Amino acid sequence: MAVSVFDLFKVGIGPSSSHTVGPMRAAFLFCQQLQHRGLINQTSTITTQLFGSLGHTGKGHGTDKAIILGLSGFQPDKIDPDDIDKILTEVEKEKSLSLTLTHAIKFNYKKHLKFHKRKILPLHSNGMRFVASDKDDTVLLSKDFYSVGGGFIISHNKLAQKEIIEDSTVLPYSFSSGEQLLALCKEHDKSIAQIMYTNEKTWLSVEEINQQLDNLWRVFKACVERGLNSPGELPGGLKVKRRAPELFNELRDKPQAALRDPLTILDWVNLYALAVSEENAAGGRVVTAPTNGAAGIIPAVLHYYYHFCPQATIQGVRDFILTAGAIGMLYKENASISGAEVGCQGEVGVACSMAAAGLAAACGESPEHIENAAEIAMEHNLGLTCDPIGGLVQIPCIERNAMGAVKAINAFRMASRGDGSHWVSLDKVIKTMKITGQDMQSKYKETSRGGLAVNIIEC
Ligand code: SF4
């Protein structure tokens, strides 16, 4: 399985990896294809149609904005989140956008962006169709893409031919199951992080791997920092108040309270998760970990590790990210990390499982304990549905990240008190998650047609 840990952890913008980051990358890619075919200057309009879950919850998840930014030549990891509002206001005011920043075309929001709530493209619930036309309305190029979770995109043709975009490189330690991963660790007397280092060396030197891991840690920290210091309301109309700044002030200003209540540590874990998830909901800079909806869990548990575990080191942070990445790859390969495919168990559940494994690795646990921690964390997220109110990544998503972070720490603690042996293997729980997701009604899979999303409105 030649997927890099840096494919899984991507720097992007909120609020959703599948509904914001993926569509932005698809729009950017479509324009690149126009450019490669020499069609940019002939293009007069581009119409984008959004299907399935993108049609249902795309507006709340910022898909419309992502498409405009992608067509305009911006990429999720490079754009400055502070510039976004200015760019979008300009497009709306001028009723035109500059394709790949060079060629201006007409852009009328209602006419050129269509949300189909009842239609779905054949191969995946997150479908997009881009159609470029010339001044006589003759179609120059039409392409379908799917956003398959975690910011990954696949063209219709590749998916139809099962030609998933993956590196075909043979890795030194190739694995596609938890069992194989544990066997590799045993055979070569290596930790999971060491296995991952060796695999990543296929593409990068050790210095470059560490640089990229340290950069992810920097982005995680910056996101927490920004979330702690950004009071106000979240966009979208639900008038959800950002809670992290107030909680931060309280925890910082009353340190003596922690002496009376040892569970104050959990308040800090909640705080880190809220800070990142609120920043994500506001469209800020986050890391897909492995998705944006669940982006608060891994940084919250990493901050817990760094600030509250006495043995914490920067190498521990790196081992955390690499190990979490190994576990995330197993879910991506054998089940899904998309809420639109398997519900929230594929987002918050997977992030929780990855974080539990990462924390166990950073704390020096054996591969067996790490696998056990990952398994416990997912076992108790099985069946978790996706029902965001108003299609916004806010309720229940923000609090759910805090709950996921605390659950990950508990899963690690339970696993570390055992001897590593357990009844349900990680592979079995991944398979169960996939089947549970298949059995789940589509209204619980990022469509905002079930659960809290409808009951709150009815009240
Ligand atoms: S409920 Fe879960 S899967 Fe659905 S949008 Fe929120 S975080 Fe993502």
Boltz pocket constraint, residues with backbone or C-beta under 6 A from the ligand:
constraints:
  - pocket:
      binder: B
      contacts: [[A, 293], [A, 294], [A, 339], [A, 343], [A, 344], [A, 345], [A, 347], [A, 348], [A, 385], [A, 386], [A, 387], [A, 388], [A, 392], [A, 393], [A, 394], [A, 396], [A, 397], [A, 400], [A, 446]]
      max_distance: 6.0
